[in-house]
Amino acid sequence: MRQIYPTYLQISLLSEYNPLDLFSGSKERIYKAIKDLFTTPQNNFRVFMNGSLIFGGLGGGAEDTNFGIAKAFEDALKSVIQADNGLCTENLLTIVAEAVQKSGVLDRLLDVQKLDNVDIEGAIHAYYDITHQQCMICRELSEEQLKRYTSLHSATLDESLRIVKDYLIAATAKDCSFMICFRPRKAGDSGSGSIYSNIYLESTKQTFDFKVGSRSLFLFFFLHYFDKVDCALHDSFGSACRFRTSLENDVDFQKLLSCRCC
């Protein structure tokens, strides 16, 4: 949905990336998620070497990975990954997937994300109670719809604070980034006494030390703003689905798609 909002018609290629693959715990599915991110990085996947960006975009989305981008990236990796021509990228994605699984960082993130059990649709009501404001959401609901939120508005102040706090912490964990840093060991270095985890890449006979860190630049203090964004996401997604359905029902457009695919 966030790929579609707010300019779904401007995205050249919707990503096949599925967060459920990334959080699955399966090495194969994690690798698929990383590979899908590599194919359509948008603003979700970047690679730096010695502090310089060599893949992805800064300050916005990146182009879909075409032949030229893939070749330039492959060439840049040759100084680090000692693989045959054309296999450096595949090996990098392999050690990224293994580091993600081995570090357990996603398990910890998932635990934090699960702190929220009411989502913004529930937390916004607790927020208005805490700030002693009239609930702008309930004002627009029917009497039947209001019954769904009676328990939230009947909660104690401590309970309302807990709901909002848990939502804010979980929302931060849902919109964070994590960085994996790799360093190839020199030949003959056993890594004895190293404080870092490591991965052995069988195909190149190389060992890489790595460390993982996560961070978020945002903490959603303004729940009323985030509620509006959430509504806009749903509206944009609905519009995109209706637009797609209209195209699928357009015989001439189907013919055009078939010609282009050929």
C-alpha positions, 0 to 999 in steps of 0.5 A, spaced: 500 500 500 505 504 501 508 503 494 501 506 491 500 512 496 501 517 494 502 517 486 501 509 484 501 511 477 508 514 477 511 507 479 514 503 474 514 497 477 511 494 483 516 490 487 515 483 489 518 484 495 514 481 501 515 483 508 512 476 510 518 473 506 523 477 510 520 475 517 519 468 515 525 465 519 527 461 513 533 462 509 530 461 502 525 466 503 529 471 506 534 470 500 528 471 496 526 478 500 533 481 499 533 479 491 526 482 490 529 488 494 535 488 489 530 488 483 526 494 485 530 497 491 525 504 491 527 507 497 528 500 501 535 498 499 541 501 499 549 498 499 555 502 501 562 501 500 567 505 504 562 510 505 560 511 498 553 509 495 554 504 490 547 501 489 540 505 491 538 512 491 539 517 497 533 522 498 528 518 495 526 512 490 531 508 486 531 506 479 529 499 478 535 495 477 536 494 469 542 491 466 547 497 466 545 498 474 546 491 475 553 490 471 556 497 475 554 494 481 557 487 480 564 490 478 564 494 484 563 488 488 569 485 485 574 488 490 571 485 496 568 478 493 572 474 490 567 470 485 567 469 478 565 474 473 557 475 474 557 471 481 559 477 486 552 480 486 549 473 488 554 472 493 553 478 496 545 477 497 547 470 500 551 473 505 546 479 507 540 473 507 544 469 512 546 475 516 539 477 517 537 470 519 543 469 524 543 476 527 536 475 530 535 482 529 528 481 525 525 477 531 527 482 536 523 487 531 517 483 531 517 482 538 517 490 539 512 491 533 507 486 537 506 491 542 501 494 539 494 490 539 489 496 537 493 499 531 492 507 529 484 505 529 484 504 536 490 508 539 487 515 536 481 514 541 486 513 547 490 519 544 484 524 544 482 522 551 489 523 554 489 530 551 482 531 553 480 533 547 473 531 543 474 525 539 474 527 532 473 520 530 467 519 534 464 525 532 463 522 525 461 515 527 454 513 527 451 510 534 452 503 532 459 504 530 460 508 536 459 502 540 466 499 537 470 504 541 466 505 548 471 500 551 477 505 549 473 511 551 472 508 558 479 506 559 483 509 565 488 514 564 494 509 565 491 504 560 490 510 555 497 512 556 499 504 555 495 504 549 498 510 546 505 508 548 505 501 546 502 504 539 508 509 538 514 504 540 511 499 535 510 504 530 517 506 530 519 499 530 515 498 523 518 504 520 525 503 522 531 501 518 537 496 519 544 496 517 549 490 516 556 492 515 561 486 512 568 486 513 572 480 509 577 477 513 584 477 511 588 471 509 590 467 515 586 471 520 582 466 524 578 471 528 580 469 534 578 474 540 573 478 535 567 481 538 563 480 531 559 475 528 561 472 522 559 468 516 563 463 511 562 464 504 563 457 501 563 459 494 569 463 495 572 460 501 572 467 504 570 469 511 566 476 513 565 479 520 559 483 520 554 487 525 547 489 525 544 495 527 537 498 527 534 505 527 528 509 526 528 517 524 521 518 526 517 517 532 509 518 531 508 523 537 502 526 532 497 520 532 492 525 529 496 526 523 498 519 522 491 517 522 490 521 516 496 518 513 493 511 514 486 513 511 489 516 505 493 510 504 487 506 504 483 511 499 489 510 495 490 503 495 482 503 493 483 507 487 489 503 485 485 497 485 479 500 481 483 503 476 487 496 475 480 493 474 478 498 469 484 496 465 483 489 466 476 490 463 478 494 457 479 489 451 484 494 447 488 495 453 489 488 454 491 487 447 496 493 448 499 489 454 500 483 450 503 486 444 508 489 449 510 483 452 511 480 446 
